[in-house]
Amino acid sequence: MIVIVMGVSGSGKTTVGKLLAQSLNWDFSDADDFHPAANIEKMSLGIPLEDADRIPWLLQLQSEIDTWLLENKNVVLACSALKASYREMLCRDQQRIKIVYLKASIELLTARLKTRENHYMKADLLSSQLGTLEKPEDAIVVDASQPLEAIIPQIKNYLICG
């Protein structure tokens, strides 16, 4: 099974994803690691990515997901997956791929991004991400302001009970 932990920057995708993977004894992967250098440079300069920038990245992620499914790997993937079309590209097997949406207020997201160090995604790109976000209809929605001790069991319960 693949669990995609999605949301805008600052929602906690990587933190939650790593802890979830650890608690399930699954592999963890961060979609940010698959961005081409040109995308990272653009974001570092405060330039929002466009669909044309994201397509090669999404195709690479799609290939990775296909490989994990073929190998029957259990993986938690932290990925923004902001648009429904992006999620459709990534979630072609809805039986074995589940989406977790970390929902957070703009105040929480801004506060988190302002304290973030050594990351190319800064608070000035948050408005473009929020503008791009198409909230998923077929996901577990988790309040990202909750403590991690509440978030992880909530997600695990969803995965077990549906």
N, C-alpha and C positions, 0 to 999 in steps of 0.2 A: 504494500500500500504506500501511496505517496500522500503526504499531508502538506499542502501549501499554506503557509502562514503569511497572510497578505495584509496590506495596509499602506498608508503613506509613511514617509520618512518620519521617524521619531515615535511611531506607534509601538515599537518593541518587537518587531518581527524577528530579529536576530537573537535577542535575549530569550524571548519566549520559545523560539524554534530550537535553540540549543538545549534549553532546559527540558522541553518536551521530548526531544530526541533522546536525551540522556535518561529521562525517566522511563522511556519505552525500550531503551537499549537498541535504538535505531541509529542509522547514519544521519548526519546533518549536512546540509549544503546551503550556501548563501548565494542567491542569484547575482548579487553584486560582483561576485568573483568571476562571472562570465561576461561582464561588460567589456567591450573592446576599449582600448586605451583612448580612442577619440571620444567616446561617451563620457568616460571618467574626466577627461580634460574639460569637456563642455560643462559638466556639472560643477567641477572645481572652480570654473570661472563664473558660476552663477547663471549659466545659460540652460534653460529647460530643454530636455530632450523632446524631440518630435517623433511621430510614428515611424518615420523613415530611419531614425537613429535606433529605435527599439526593435525593429523587425529582425535584423541579424541576431541580436541578443536573444529574442524570443525563439527564433529558430534553433539556436544553440541549446537553449533550455529544453525545448521540445525534444530534441535529439537525446539529451541527457535523460529526460523522463522516460522516453521510449526504451532506452537501454536499461534503466533501473527496473522497469516493468518486465522486460524480457528476462532479466536476471532474478526476478522475484525479490528484489531488494525492498526493504522498508526504509523510507527516507522522509525526513522532514526538510522541506525547502522553504527558506525565507525568501519571499519575492513580492515586490510591490503589486504586480498584476492589477494595475489600476483600472483598466478598461475591461468591459465584458468580452470584447473581441480578443484581448490578450489571454484572458482566462480560457476562452474557447480553444485557442491554439494550444494551451498547456494541458487542458483537461479533456482529452479526447476519450478517456476511459473513465466515465463517471462512477463506475463501480469500485475502481481501485484508486481513484484520486479524489481527495476531499479538500475543501477550502475552509480555512479559518480566517475570519476577518476581524482584525484588531481595530476596534472603533475607539476614537479618542477625540476629546474636544480640542479646538484650535489652541486654547490656552495651555493645555497639557503638552501638546505637540511642540509648540513654540518654546516652552520652558525646557523641554528635553533637548531640543536641537541647539539651544543657546549654550547648554553645558557640554555638548558633545565636542570631543577633541579628536584630532587626527582622522577626520572623516570628510570626504569630499562633498557630501550633501549637507548644506547649511540651511539655516532658517529662512534665508531669502528665496529659496526655491519651494517652500512649503505651499505658498498660494497657488503656484502652477500645478503642484501635485493635487491639491484639493480641488482645483478646477477640472482636472483630468479624471479624478476618481468617479467611477460609476459603481455605486454600492452593489455588492452581489446580492442576488435574491436566493441563491441556493447554497448558502454557507452558514456555518455556525458563527454567530456574531458574539464577540467577546468584548466586554468593556475593558479597555486597556488601562484604565485608571485603577483597577483592582490590584491588590498585591499578587505577586507571582504565585504565592502559596494557594491562591484561589483560582487563578487562571489555568494553571496546568491541570489540576484535577477536573475542572470544568471541561476542558478540551478532551481529556482522556475519557471522561464519562460519555461525551458525545460520540467518540470513536467506537466505544464499546456498545453503547445502547442505541446509537443512531439518533 
